[in-house]
Amino acid sequence: MIKWAGWLITLFGAAHTLLSLTLEKAATHAGTWFSGDLWGEEFTAMSPAHSAYWFSVASFGVPLILVGLMVLWLDRRGITPPSFIAWTLGIWTVVDAVVLVTTPWPILLVATVLLLAGARRARRGSASQADATASSHRGD
C-alpha cells in the first residue's frame, strides 16, 4: 500500500510539472525566467511568464515528487512513513477539491488513503510482533 501511494504521489507531481511545461507551454517562458525579468514583478499583476513559472517549476509538482520519492525510499528500507505525511496530504487534497472540484484530486486522495492504511497495517504488524517477542521472552 505504501509503495503504491509513493508511486501515485511521485507520478502526480511529475505529470503536473511535465504537462505544465509541455502541454500548457510554460517552458516557452524560460528565457524570461532566467533573464531576471520576474524579479521586480508584483504578484497582483502577473505577466504570462510569471504565471507560467508559478504553474510549472514553482508549483506543487516538484515538492510532490520529493514527497513521493521519500515515501518510496522509506518503504524500501522497511520504515513506515509518519502519519503526518498522509494527514497533511489529505487535508491539502480536500482543500483542493473544495476550491477546484475539476482538478484530479481523487488521485491524491487515493494515495492518502493508501498511506494511512499502510501505516495502520504496519503499526498492527509491529504490535503483534512485539507481543509475540514479549511472550517468548516470558516463556509463555
Backbone as numpy.savetxt, mean C-alpha at the origin, in Angstrom:
# Nx Ny Nz CAx CAy CAz Cx Cy Cz
-2.18 -15.63 2.77 -3.00 -14.44 2.77 -2.14 -13.18 2.77
-1.12 -13.20 3.60 -0.25 -12.02 3.71 0.50 -11.79 2.40
0.95 -12.87 1.79 1.67 -12.74 0.51 0.76 -12.15 -0.57
-0.48 -12.62 -0.64 -1.44 -12.07 -1.62 -1.68 -10.59 -1.36
-1.81 -10.22 -0.09 -2.02 -8.81 0.26 -0.83 -7.98 -0.19
0.37 -8.47 0.08 1.58 -7.74 -0.33 1.65 -7.54 -1.84
1.31 -8.58 -2.59 1.32 -8.46 -4.05 0.24 -7.50 -4.54
-0.95 -7.57 -3.96 -2.03 -6.66 -4.37 -1.64 -5.20 -4.12
-1.07 -4.93 -2.95 -0.66 -3.56 -2.62 0.43 -3.09 -3.57
1.43 -3.93 -3.80 2.53 -3.57 -4.70 2.04 -3.33 -6.11
1.22 -4.23 -6.62 0.72 -4.09 -8.00 -0.20 -2.88 -8.14
-1.01 -2.59 -7.13 -1.88 -1.42 -7.16 -1.05 -0.15 -7.26
-0.03 -0.04 -6.42 0.84 1.14 -6.45 1.59 1.27 -7.76
2.11 0.16 -8.25 2.85 0.18 -9.51 1.93 0.52 -10.69
0.75 -0.05 -10.70 -0.19 0.24 -11.78 -0.58 1.71 -11.78
-0.86 2.26 -10.61 -1.23 3.68 -10.56 -0.10 4.55 -11.08
1.11 4.29 -10.63 2.25 5.11 -11.04 2.51 4.97 -12.53
2.59 3.74 -13.01 2.90 3.52 -14.43 1.80 4.02 -15.35
0.54 3.77 -14.98 -0.56 4.23 -15.83 -0.69 5.75 -15.84
-0.40 6.38 -14.72 -0.47 7.85 -14.72 0.65 8.44 -15.57
1.80 7.80 -15.56 2.92 8.29 -16.37 2.71 8.04 -17.86
2.07 6.93 -18.21 1.92 6.56 -19.62 0.55 6.87 -20.18
-0.47 6.19 -19.69 -1.82 6.34 -20.21 -2.34 7.76 -20.04
-2.09 8.33 -18.87 -2.53 9.71 -18.61 -1.51 10.75 -19.07
-0.38 10.28 -19.59 0.66 11.12 -20.20 1.31 12.12 -19.23
1.36 11.78 -17.95 2.01 12.66 -16.97 3.50 12.81 -17.27
4.12 11.76 -17.81 5.56 11.81 -18.09 5.93 12.86 -19.13
4.97 13.32 -19.91 5.28 14.36 -20.92 5.69 15.67 -20.26
5.43 15.80 -18.96 5.78 17.02 -18.22 7.12 16.90 -17.49
7.83 15.80 -17.68 9.08 15.57 -16.95 10.10 16.69 -17.16
10.16 17.23 -18.34 11.09 18.35 -18.59 10.81 19.52 -17.67
9.55 19.83 -17.48 9.17 20.93 -16.58 9.50 20.57 -15.13
9.26 19.32 -14.75 9.55 18.90 -13.38 11.01 19.10 -13.02
11.89 18.69 -13.94 13.32 18.72 -13.64 13.99 20.05 -13.95
13.25 20.98 -14.50 13.82 22.30 -14.80 13.71 23.26 -13.62
12.94 22.90 -12.61 12.76 23.77 -11.45 11.56 24.68 -11.59
10.80 24.55 -12.67 9.65 25.42 -12.91 8.54 25.27 -11.86
8.50 24.15 -11.16 7.43 23.94 -10.17 7.75 24.57 -8.82
8.98 24.97 -8.60 9.41 25.43 -7.29 8.61 26.62 -6.76
8.25 27.54 -7.62 7.54 28.73 -7.15 6.04 28.68 -7.32
5.51 27.57 -7.79 4.07 27.49 -8.05 3.26 27.35 -6.77
2.09 27.92 -6.78 1.14 27.79 -5.67 0.26 26.56 -5.90
-0.09 25.89 -4.82 -0.97 24.72 -4.93 -2.36 25.10 -5.42
-2.80 26.29 -5.09 -4.16 26.69 -5.46 -4.29 26.98 -6.95
-3.19 27.19 -7.63 -3.22 27.47 -9.07 -2.30 26.51 -9.80
-2.54 25.22 -9.65 -1.66 24.22 -10.23 -1.69 24.25 -11.75
-0.51 24.23 -12.32 -0.38 24.10 -13.77 -0.61 22.63 -14.13
-0.80 22.34 -15.41 -0.93 20.93 -15.81 0.30 20.10 -15.42
1.48 20.69 -15.50 2.71 19.96 -15.13 2.73 19.67 -13.63
2.29 20.63 -12.83 2.26 20.45 -11.39 1.24 19.37 -11.01
0.08 19.43 -11.60 -0.97 18.44 -11.36 -0.49 17.05 -11.77
0.16 16.95 -12.92 0.66 15.66 -13.41 1.71 15.09 -12.46
2.54 15.97 -11.89 3.56 15.53 -10.93 2.91 14.90 -9.69
1.92 15.59 -9.12 1.25 15.08 -7.93 0.39 13.86 -8.23
-0.03 13.69 -9.46 -0.84 12.55 -9.85 0.01 11.30 -10.11
1.29 11.50 -10.37 2.14 10.37 -10.77 3.22 10.07 -9.74
4.39 10.63 -9.90 5.52 10.24 -9.05 5.41 10.73 -7.62
4.64 11.76 -7.34 4.48 12.26 -5.97 3.17 11.79 -5.33
2.49 10.86 -5.97 1.21 10.40 -5.43 1.42 9.24 -4.47
0.35 8.53 -4.18 0.39 7.40 -3.26 0.98 6.14 -3.87
1.18 6.13 -5.20 1.64 4.91 -5.86 2.98 4.41 -5.36
3.96 5.29 -5.30 5.30 4.88 -4.87 5.30 4.40 -3.41
4.67 5.13 -2.47 4.62 4.60 -1.10 3.88 3.26 -0.99
2.84 3.06 -1.82 2.15 1.76 -1.79 3.07 0.64 -2.27
3.88 0.92 -3.27 4.86 -0.08 -3.73 5.78 -0.44 -2.56
6.25 0.57 -1.85 7.13 0.35 -0.71 6.44 -0.47 0.39
5.20 -0.14 0.72 4.46 -0.88 1.75 4.24 -2.33 1.30
3.83 -2.51 0.05 3.62 -3.87 -0.46 4.89 -4.70 -0.44
6.01 -4.10 -0.85 7.28 -4.83 -0.83 7.72 -5.13 0.60
7.44 -4.22 1.52 7.77 -4.46 2.93 6.96 -5.64 3.47
5.67 -5.69 3.14 4.82 -6.80 3.57 5.37 -8.12 3.01
5.75 -8.12 1.75 6.32 -9.33 1.13 7.64 -9.72 1.79
8.48 -8.74 2.08 9.78 -8.98 2.72 9.57 -9.61 4.10
8.65 -9.03 4.88 8.36 -9.58 6.20 7.83 -11.00 6.10
6.91 -11.23 5.17 6.32 -12.55 5.00 7.37 -13.59 4.63
8.29 -13.24 3.74 9.35 -14.18 3.34 10.23 -14.58 4.51
10.32 -13.74 5.51 11.14 -14.03 6.68 10.33 -14.61 7.84
9.07 -14.90 7.58 8.22 -15.49 8.61 7.78 -14.51 9.68
7.84 -13.20 9.37 7.43 -12.17 10.31 6.05 -11.67 9.90
5.14 -11.67 10.84 3.80 -11.18 10.56 3.82 -9.66 10.57
3.35 -9.02 9.49 3.30 -7.55 9.48 2.40 -7.05 10.61
2.78 -5.94 11.24 1.94 -5.42 12.32 0.56 -5.02 11.82
-0.43 -5.21 12.66 -1.82 -4.93 12.29 -2.07 -3.47 11.94
-1.25 -2.56 12.48 -1.49 -1.14 12.18 -1.33 -0.84 10.70
-0.55 -1.64 9.99 -0.42 -1.45 8.55 -1.77 -1.70 7.88
-2.40 -2.80 8.23 -3.70 -3.14 7.65 -4.76 -2.14 8.06
-4.79 -1.76 9.34 -5.81 -0.81 9.81 -5.65 0.55 9.14
-4.42 1.01 9.01 -4.18 2.30 8.35 -4.58 2.24 6.89
-4.18 1.18 6.21 -4.56 1.00 4.80 -6.08 0.92 4.67
-6.72 0.23 5.59 -8.18 0.09 5.54 -8.90 1.42 5.75
-8.47 2.19 6.73 -9.08 3.49 6.98 -8.89 4.41 5.78
-7.69 4.44 5.24 -7.40 5.26 4.07 -8.25 4.82 2.88
-8.44 3.52 2.72 -9.24 2.99 1.62 -10.71 3.38 1.77
-11.23 3.33 2.98 -12.63 3.72 3.21 -12.82 5.21 2.91
-11.89 6.04 3.36 -11.97 7.48 3.05 -11.95 7.67 1.53
-11.07 6.96 0.85 -11.00 7.05 -0.62 -12.32 6.64 -1.26
-12.92 5.58 -0.74 -14.19 5.09 -1.29 -15.32 6.10 -1.09
-15.32 6.79 0.03 -16.36 7.78 0.31 -16.17 9.02 -0.56
-14.92 9.46 -0.72 -14.64 10.68 -1.48 -14.79 10.44 -2.98
-14.21 9.36 -3.48 -14.25 9.05 -4.92 -14.69 7.60 -5.11
-15.97 7.40 -5.16 -16.52 6.05 -5.20 -16.10 5.27 -6.46
-15.72 5.96 -7.53 -15.39 5.26 -8.78 -13.93 4.85 -8.87
-13.15 5.04 -7.81 -11.76 4.59 -7.84 -11.71 3.08 -7.60
-10.59 2.44 -7.90 -10.50 0.97 -7.68 -10.19 0.60 -6.23
-10.83 1.27 -5.28 -10.59 1.02 -3.86 -10.89 -0.41 -3.41
-11.80 -1.15 -4.08 -12.05 -2.52 -3.61 -10.79 -3.40 -3.60
-9.84 -3.11 -4.49 -8.60 -3.90 -4.53 -7.85 -3.73 -3.21
-7.73 -2.49 -2.74 -7.03 -2.25 -1.48 -7.84 -2.75 -0.28
-9.16 -2.75 -0.41 -9.98 -3.29 0.67 -9.75 -4.80 0.80
-9.64 -5.48 -0.32 -9.33 -6.92 -0.30 -7.96 -7.15 0.34
-6.98 -6.33 -0.03 -5.64 -6.46 0.56 -5.69 -6.23 2.06
-6.49 -5.26 2.51 -6.63 -5.00 3.94 -7.21 -6.20 4.67
-8.27 -6.77 4.12 -8.91 -7.94 4.75 -7.94 -9.11 4.79
-7.19 -9.32 3.71 -6.21 -10.40 3.68 -5.12 -10.19 4.74
-4.64 -8.95 4.88 -3.62 -8.66 5.88 -4.15 -8.92 7.30
-5.35 -8.43 7.58 -5.93 -8.64 8.90 -6.17 -10.12 9.19
-6.68 -10.84 8.20 -6.93 -12.28 8.39 -5.62 -13.04 8.55
-4.62 -12.68 7.77 -3.32 -13.33 7.88 -2.66 -13.07 9.23
-2.77 -11.84 9.72 -2.21 -11.50 11.04 -2.94 -12.27 12.14
-4.26 -12.37 12.03 -5.03 -13.10 13.03 -4.68 -14.59 13.02
-4.57 -15.14 11.82 -4.20 -16.55 11.69 -2.81 -16.80 12.29
-1.88 -15.88 12.04 -0.53 -16.03 12.57 -0.52 -15.95 14.10
-1.33 -15.03 14.66 -1.42 -14.92 16.12 -1.98 -16.19 16.74
-3.04 -16.72 16.12 -3.64 -17.96 16.63 -2.66 -19.12 16.53
-1.93 -19.17 15.41 -0.94 -20.24 15.23 0.19 -20.15 16.23
0.67 -18.95 16.51 1.76 -18.81 17.47 1.27 -19.04 18.90
0.01 -18.69 19.19 -0.55 -18.95 20.51 -0.70 -20.46 20.73
-1.16 -21.17 19.72 -1.30 -22.63 19.82 0.06 -23.28 19.99
1.04 -22.79 19.26 2.38 -23.34 19.36 2.98 -23.07 20.74
2.73 -21.88 21.28 3.24 -21.53 22.61 2.59 -22.41 23.66
1.28 -22.68 23.53 0.59 -23.55 24.47 1.16 -24.97 24.41
1.42 -25.45 23.20 1.98 -26.80 23.05 3.38 -26.89 23.64
4.17 -25.85 23.45 5.53 -25.83 24.00 5.49 -25.80 25.53
4.59 -24.98 26.07 4.45 -24.88 27.53 4.01 -26.24 28.09
3.10 -26.89 27.43 2.61 -28.20 27.89 3.71 -29.24 27.90
4.53 -29.22 26.85 5.61 -30.21 26.78 6.68 -29.95 27.83
6.90 -28.71 28.21 7.88 -28.41 29.25 7.38 -28.77 30.64
6.08 -28.74 30.81 5.48 -29.10 32.11 5.33 -30.62 32.24
5.44 -31.30 31.14 5.28 -32.73 31.16 3.83 -33.17 31.07
2.95 -32.31 30.53 1.53 -32.65 30.41 1.29 -33.75 29.43
